[in-house]
Amino acid sequence: MRLVELQLNHFRNYEELFLEFGKGVHIFIGENAQGKTNLMESIYTLAMTKSHRTNQDRELIMWNEDTATIKGKVEKKISNIPLEIRFSNKGKIGRVNHLEQKKLSSYLGQLNVILFAPENLELVKGAPANRRKFMDMELGQMNPIYLHELVEYQRLIKQRNHYLKQLAIKKSSADLYLEVLTEQVIEKASAILNHRLEFMEQLEALARPIHEQISLGREEFSLKYQTSLSIEKGMSQDEVKELYQKQFEAVQKRELEQASTLVGPHRDDLIFYLNDKPVQNFGSQGQQRSTVLSLKLAEIELMNIATGEYPILLLDDVLSELDDDRQTHLIKAIENKVQTFITTTSLDGIRKQFINEPIVYPIHQGQVQ
């Protein structure tokens, strides 16, 4: 797939903008604080309905304006699809083929993107929440069923936590309603866990040979999904549910004391290993960058396998962070396959293969020159 049109209205520092894109590499170049990252953010937001830079949608709307709109046209193998995301003080609306979507979850997956930015290092060395978000965002683009299960699970966790607080205030013990909520949580938790384990297995299989090439055979890459359950390969979903049930029974007293759900995928983590050592704790900055690059390249291939379309790649101010060898591996992985958008302050430090006949867009004060 590729993005063929992008139109902005009152988005960040862009009052009005219309761009058309072809295949290959597109470079947004300019000094800092001119709007090149805002442009990249608009593409990501068009795909994901939310920004990767802020949780406050109001920040996306130009100062002294009431609404912001991002429109785009996506070219797929079968057809072209118009997309639109509109932000206002009342919330946001997503449209596919000019039809408003009742749920934003039904919008996702129309435009698939892989973002590689400096903050992606937090995927390796940051908090577990970063790695859970990574799994949820990538799986959500590829698998609408997972996204539905996740939304329902999050709703149930919120509902269950609220009820635990009520029980704590009343100093009451567990009752039938809590049991019903727990059963519903277990149903969704087991489905989410199953999807995540399958995703991690596929991602590891793709990332392992990629990382072996990047490290010139010196490092073996592996993944481990960290959960409170004693999971064994080949377990049925019913067996997983039984494990969850036992865990909930074991922590019930603590949950009532803390008024919080202490078991489930919302507390799981993902550990990256190089030569059987966790990268989070023992990896150098270079190894952490290589790990993230391996993951991103594996994601590109996995998304193509899952959807039949290569995603769009967004390289936000990250190429200068990669040495020649890592840039070379990136070039080989995406060449003639993946529409790519790059932001940079300078073409210095970017390999010539990357900027061989690219389309360069100079950005200055919210204007594309």
C-alpha positions as CSV (number, residue, x, y, z in Angstrom):
1,M,0.0,0.0,0.0
2,R,1.0,3.6,-0.3
3,L,-0.3,7.0,0.7
4,V,-1.0,9.0,-2.5
5,E,-2.5,12.2,-1.1
6,L,-2.3,14.1,2.2
7,Q,-4.4,17.1,3.1
8,L,-4.1,19.0,6.4
9,N,-6.4,21.7,7.8
10,H,-5.4,23.5,11.0
11,F,-3.2,20.6,12.1
12,R,-0.4,21.8,14.4
13,N,1.4,24.6,12.6
14,Y,-0.1,23.7,9.2
15,E,-3.1,26.0,8.3
16,E,-3.6,24.4,4.9
17,L,-1.6,21.8,3.0
18,F,-2.1,19.4,0.1
19,L,0.6,17.0,-1.0
20,E,0.7,14.1,-3.5
21,F,3.1,11.2,-3.1
22,G,4.5,8.6,-5.5
23,K,6.4,5.4,-4.7
24,G,9.8,5.3,-3.1
25,V,11.5,7.6,-0.7
26,H,10.2,11.1,0.4
27,I,12.4,13.3,2.5
28,F,11.1,16.2,4.6
29,I,14.1,18.4,5.3
30,G,14.3,21.5,7.5
31,E,15.6,23.1,10.7
32,N,14.2,22.1,14.0
33,A,10.7,23.4,15.0
34,Q,9.7,24.2,11.4
35,G,7.1,21.4,11.1
36,K,8.7,18.4,9.5
37,T,8.0,16.1,12.5
38,N,4.4,17.5,12.6
39,L,4.0,16.4,9.0
40,M,5.3,12.9,9.9
41,E,2.9,12.9,12.9
42,S,0.0,13.7,10.7
43,I,0.6,10.6,8.6
44,Y,0.9,8.4,11.7
45,T,-2.3,10.0,13.1
46,L,-4.2,9.4,9.9
47,A,-3.3,5.7,10.2
48,M,-3.6,5.2,13.9
49,T,-6.3,7.8,14.9
50,K,-3.9,9.1,17.6
51,S,-0.5,10.8,17.8
52,H,2.6,9.0,18.9
53,R,3.8,12.3,20.5
54,T,1.0,13.3,22.8
55,N,-2.1,11.8,24.4
56,Q,-3.9,15.2,24.3
57,D,-5.8,15.5,21.0
58,R,-6.3,19.2,21.7
59,E,-2.6,19.8,21.1
60,L,-3.1,18.7,17.4
61,I,-5.4,21.6,16.7
62,M,-3.8,24.8,15.6
63,W,-3.9,27.6,18.2
64,N,-7.1,29.7,18.2
65,E,-8.9,27.1,15.9
66,D,-11.7,24.8,16.9
67,T,-11.0,21.8,14.6
68,A,-8.2,20.1,12.8
69,T,-8.6,17.7,9.9
70,I,-6.3,15.2,8.3
71,K,-7.4,13.6,5.0
72,G,-5.6,11.1,2.9
73,K,-6.0,8.7,0.0
74,V,-4.5,5.2,0.3
75,E,-3.7,3.1,-2.7
76,K,-4.1,-0.6,-2.1
77,K,-3.8,-3.6,-4.5
78,I,-7.6,-3.6,-5.0
79,S,-8.8,0.0,-4.7
80,N,-8.1,3.5,-3.5
81,I,-9.6,4.4,-0.1
82,P,-10.2,8.0,1.1
83,L,-9.6,8.4,4.9
84,E,-10.3,11.3,7.2
85,I,-9.7,12.1,10.9
86,R,-11.3,15.2,12.4
87,F,-10.5,16.5,15.8
88,S,-12.6,19.0,17.8
89,N,-13.3,19.8,21.4
90,K,-16.1,17.3,21.2
91,G,-13.8,14.4,20.3
92,K,-12.6,12.9,17.1
93,I,-14.4,11.3,14.1
94,G,-13.0,8.9,11.6
95,R,-14.3,8.4,8.1
96,V,-13.5,5.6,5.6
97,N,-14.7,6.1,2.0
98,H,-16.5,9.2,3.4
99,L,-18.5,7.1,5.8
100,E,-18.3,8.0,9.5
101,Q,-17.2,5.0,11.6
102,K,-19.2,4.3,14.7
103,K,-16.1,3.0,16.5
104,L,-12.6,4.2,15.8
105,S,-11.5,0.5,16.2
106,S,-13.2,-0.2,12.9
107,Y,-11.1,2.5,11.2
108,L,-7.8,1.0,12.1
109,G,-6.0,-1.2,9.6
110,Q,-6.9,0.9,6.5
111,L,-3.5,2.5,6.4
112,N,-0.7,0.5,8.1
113,V,2.4,2.3,9.3
114,I,5.7,1.3,11.0
115,L,7.3,4.2,12.9
116,F,11.0,4.3,13.6
117,A,11.9,7.3,15.8
118,P,14.5,8.1,18.5
119,E,12.0,7.4,21.2
120,N,11.7,3.8,20.0
121,L,14.8,3.1,22.1
122,E,12.3,3.3,25.0
123,L,10.8,0.1,23.6
124,V,14.0,-1.7,24.8
125,K,15.1,0.2,27.8
126,G,11.8,1.9,28.9
127,A,8.9,0.8,31.1
128,P,6.9,-2.4,30.4
129,A,3.9,-0.2,29.3
130,N,6.0,0.8,26.2
131,R,6.3,-2.8,25.2
132,R,2.7,-3.6,25.8
133,K,1.7,-0.6,23.7
134,F,4.0,-1.8,20.9
135,M,2.3,-5.2,20.9
136,D,-1.2,-3.7,21.0
137,M,-0.5,-1.1,18.2
138,E,1.1,-3.6,15.8
139,L,-1.4,-6.4,16.4
140,G,-4.3,-3.9,16.2
141,Q,-3.3,-2.9,12.7
142,M,-3.0,-6.5,11.5
143,N,-5.8,-8.2,13.4
144,P,-9.2,-6.5,13.9
145,I,-10.3,-9.4,16.2
146,Y,-7.4,-8.7,18.5
147,L,-8.4,-5.0,18.6
148,H,-12.0,-5.9,19.5
149,E,-10.8,-8.2,22.3
150,L,-8.4,-5.6,23.6
151,V,-11.1,-2.8,23.8
152,E,-13.5,-5.2,25.6
153,Y,-10.7,-6.3,28.0
154,Q,-9.8,-2.7,28.9
155,R,-13.5,-1.9,29.5
156,L,-13.8,-4.9,31.8
157,I,-10.6,-4.1,33.7
158,K,-11.9,-0.5,34.3
159,Q,-15.3,-1.9,35.4
160,R,-13.7,-4.5,37.7
161,N,-11.3,-2.0,39.3
162,H,-14.2,0.4,40.0
163,Y,-16.1,-2.4,41.7
164,L,-13.0,-3.5,43.7
165,K,-12.8,0.1,45.0
166,Q,-16.5,0.0,46.0
167,L,-15.9,-3.2,47.9
168,A,-12.8,-1.7,49.6
169,I,-14.8,1.4,50.7
170,K,-17.6,-0.8,52.1
171,K,-15.0,-3.2,53.5
172,S,-16.9,-6.0,51.9
173,S,-15.6,-9.4,50.7
174,A,-15.8,-10.8,47.2
175,D,-19.3,-11.5,46.0
176,L,-21.1,-13.0,43.0
177,Y,-20.9,-9.9,40.8
178,L,-17.1,-9.8,41.3
179,E,-17.0,-13.5,40.2
180,V,-19.0,-12.7,37.1
181,L,-16.6,-9.8,36.2
182,T,-13.6,-12.1,36.8
183,E,-15.0,-14.7,34.5
184,Q,-15.5,-12.1,31.8
185,V,-11.9,-10.8,32.3
186,I,-10.5,-14.3,32.1
187,E,-12.3,-14.9,28.8
188,K,-10.8,-11.9,27.2
189,A,-7.4,-12.2,28.9
190,S,-6.9,-15.7,27.5
191,A,-7.8,-14.6,24.0
192,I,-5.4,-11.6,24.1
193,L,-2.6,-13.8,25.6
194,N,-3.0,-16.3,22.8
195,H,-2.8,-13.6,20.1
196,R,0.2,-12.0,21.7
197,L,2.1,-15.3,22.0
198,E,1.4,-16.1,18.4
199,F,2.6,-12.6,17.3
200,M,5.8,-12.8,19.4
201,E,6.6,-16.3,17.9
202,Q,6.2,-14.9,14.4
203,L,8.1,-11.7,15.1
204,E,11.0,-13.6,16.7
205,A,11.2,-16.0,13.7
206,L,11.6,-13.0,11.4
207,A,13.8,-10.8,13.6
208,R,16.3,-13.5,14.5
209,P,18.0,-13.9,11.0
210,I,17.7,-10.1,10.4
211,H,19.7,-9.4,13.6
212,E,22.2,-12.1,12.8
213,Q,23.0,-10.3,9.6
214,I,23.1,-6.9,11.3
215,S,25.5,-8.2,14.0
216,L,27.6,-10.1,11.4
217,G,26.7,-13.4,13.1
218,R,28.0,-12.2,16.5
219,E,24.6,-12.0,18.3
220,E,21.7,-14.3,18.6
221,F,18.3,-12.5,19.0
222,S,15.4,-14.0,21.0
223,L,12.2,-12.9,22.7
224,K,10.4,-13.9,25.8
225,Y,6.9,-13.0,26.7
226,Q,6.8,-12.4,30.5
227,T,3.5,-13.3,32.2
228,S,2.5,-14.4,35.7
229,L,1.2,-17.6,34.3
230,S,3.2,-20.8,34.0
231,I,2.5,-21.2,30.3
232,E,3.7,-24.3,28.4
233,K,3.8,-24.5,24.6
234,G,0.7,-26.1,23.1
235,M,-1.6,-25.3,26.0
236,S,-5.3,-25.0,25.0
237,Q,-7.3,-21.8,25.8
238,D,-9.3,-23.7,28.4
239,E,-6.1,-24.6,30.2
240,V,-4.9,-21.0,30.1
241,K,-8.3,-19.9,31.5
242,E,-7.9,-22.4,34.4
243,L,-4.4,-21.0,35.2
244,Y,-5.9,-17.5,35.2
245,Q,-8.7,-18.7,37.5
246,K,-6.2,-20.1,40.0
247,Q,-4.2,-16.8,39.9
248,F,-7.2,-14.7,40.6
249,E,-8.1,-16.9,43.5
250,A,-4.5,-16.6,44.9
251,V,-4.5,-12.8,44.7
252,Q,-8.1,-12.1,45.7
253,K,-7.2,-10.8,49.2
254,R,-4.5,-8.4,47.8
255,E,-6.9,-7.2,45.1
256,L,-9.5,-6.2,47.7
257,E,-6.8,-4.5,49.7
258,Q,-5.3,-2.6,46.7
259,A,-8.6,-2.1,44.8
260,S,-6.9,-3.1,41.6
261,T,-6.8,-6.0,39.1
262,L,-3.4,-7.7,39.7
263,V,-3.5,-10.4,37.1
264,G,-3.8,-10.2,33.3
265,P,-2.2,-9.1,30.0
266,H,-2.2,-5.5,31.2
267,R,0.6,-6.4,33.6
268,D,2.7,-8.5,31.2
269,D,6.0,-7.6,29.6
270,L,8.3,-8.5,26.7
271,I,12.0,-9.2,27.2
272,F,14.6,-8.9,24.4
273,Y,17.7,-11.1,24.5
274,L,21.1,-11.0,22.7
275,N,23.1,-14.2,23.3
276,D,20.7,-15.1,26.2
277,K,21.4,-11.8,28.0
278,P,18.5,-9.2,28.4
279,V,19.2,-6.2,26.2
280,Q,17.4,-3.9,28.7
281,N,20.0,-4.6,31.3
282,F,23.2,-5.5,29.5
283,G,23.0,-4.1,26.0
284,S,25.0,-1.2,24.8
285,Q,23.3,1.7,23.1
286,G,24.5,0.3,19.7
287,Q,23.0,-3.1,20.6
288,Q,19.7,-1.5,21.7
289,R,19.5,0.4,18.4
290,S,20.3,-2.8,16.4
291,T,17.6,-4.6,18.4
292,V,15.0,-2.0,17.6
293,L,16.0,-2.0,13.9
294,S,15.7,-5.8,13.8
295,L,12.2,-5.5,15.3
296,K,11.1,-2.8,12.8
297,L,12.4,-4.7,9.8
298,A,10.7,-7.9,11.1
299,E,7.4,-5.9,11.6
300,I,7.5,-4.8,8.0
301,E,7.7,-8.4,6.7
302,L,5.2,-9.7,9.3
303,M,2.6,-7.0,8.3
304,N,3.0,-8.0,4.7
305,I,2.5,-11.6,5.5
306,A,-0.6,-10.8,7.7
307,T,-2.3,-8.3,5.4
308,G,-0.9,-9.0,1.9
309,E,0.3,-5.3,1.7
310,Y,3.6,-3.8,2.8
311,P,3.1,-0.9,5.3
312,I,4.4,2.6,5.0
313,L,7.6,3.3,6.9
314,L,8.1,6.5,8.8
315,L,11.7,7.3,9.7
316,D,11.5,10.3,12.0
317,D,14.9,11.9,12.6
318,V,16.5,8.5,13.0
319,L,18.7,7.9,10.1
320,S,21.5,10.0,11.4
321,E,21.4,7.8,14.5
322,L,22.2,4.7,12.4
323,D,25.8,3.9,11.2
324,D,26.5,3.0,7.6
325,D,26.0,-0.8,8.2
326,R,22.6,-0.4,9.8
327,Q,21.5,2.0,7.1
328,T,22.6,-0.5,4.5
329,H,20.5,-3.2,6.1
330,L,17.5,-0.9,6.2
331,I,17.9,0.1,2.6
332,K,18.1,-3.6,1.4
333,A,15.0,-4.5,3.5
334,I,12.7,-1.7,2.0
335,E,14.2,-1.1,-1.5
336,N,11.4,-1.1,-4.2
337,K,8.9,-2.5,-1.7
338,V,8.0,0.0,1.0
339,Q,6.9,3.7,0.6
340,T,9.2,5.6,3.0
341,F,9.0,9.0,4.6
342,I,12.1,10.5,6.2
343,T,12.6,13.6,8.3
344,T,16.0,15.1,8.7
345,T,17.8,18.5,9.3
346,S,20.5,17.6,6.7
347,L,21.3,15.0,4.1
348,D,24.7,14.6,5.6
349,G,25.2,11.2,7.2
350,I,22.5,9.6,5.0
351,R,23.8,7.0,2.6
352,K,23.6,7.9,-1.1
353,Q,21.6,4.7,-1.8
354,F,18.8,6.2,0.4
355,I,18.7,9.5,-1.4
356,N,19.1,8.2,-4.9
357,E,16.3,10.0,-6.8
358,P,14.2,10.7,-3.7
359,I,11.5,13.5,-3.6
360,V,12.8,16.1,-1.2
361,Y,10.4,18.6,0.5
362,P,12.0,21.6,2.2
363,I,10.0,22.6,5.2
364,H,10.0,26.1,6.7
365,Q,7.5,27.6,9.2
366,G,4.7,25.2,8.4
367,Q,5.1,25.6,4.7
368,V,6.4,23.1,2.2
369,Q,8.6,24.9,-0.3
